[in-house]
Amino acid sequence: MAVLIENMTQKVNAVLKTADLEAIERVIYRNGDDIAVSISRSLERLEEKIIAVEKNILGRLVEIEKELNSELQNLRLMVEDGSEVVIGEK
């Protein structure tokens, strides 16, 4: 690990040395379980956010549908009453 830190503090080209790669592999291997748990929790949080957004969208669509149905019902009532209905004029 010290080799990796020393190489990171020195100004070098963007080429990883074999020792660096081996140190990274050891860190990943030792912390594999922690990394897996962290990724799993992140994915769970992402899933929760997606579900919340889906509920939000569905709720809004239901509201829009109700509003459209109400407007259509009003238009039907006006037509059935024989009232003049002018669409598009102000």
Order of alpha helices (4+ residues) and beta strands (2+ residues): alpha-alpha-alpha
